[in-house]
């Protein structure tokens, strides 16, 4: 098992690294070159940099991920691809994507995009909280330990 993180906007990279390394599971942080860092990754962590295109990280993760790997993302499209590849897919707020909920999530995303294109306003995501961090940590711990 490996853990792949859509890492550009992921607020739980530190939790993923802590939990994965304690379970001796490799972590791959996939980031755009806009987030390049000269800092060395900890042992067991690899940063892969991709072009800044909107789906570049998604394509790289799916090229690397294998069944039973874990993917951390807030992107519904990547979540759907990961589920189709028999990966476990988690949102950084602790939500678990499943084959039972992904279709409605994709439908809602499409509906909201149509609304925005027509000039209507839609709500953005709720602020990320400490409760979200704790919920994510518990979900990840259940998966890796």
Secondary structure, DSSP 8 states (H G I E B T S, - for coil): -EEEEE-TT-TTHHHHHHHHHHTT-EEEEEEEGGG---S---TTEEEEEE-SSTTHHHHHHHHH--TT-EEE-S-HHHHHHHHHTT-EEE-TTS-EE-TTTHHHHHHHHHHHHHHHHTT----------HHHHHHHHHHHHHHH-
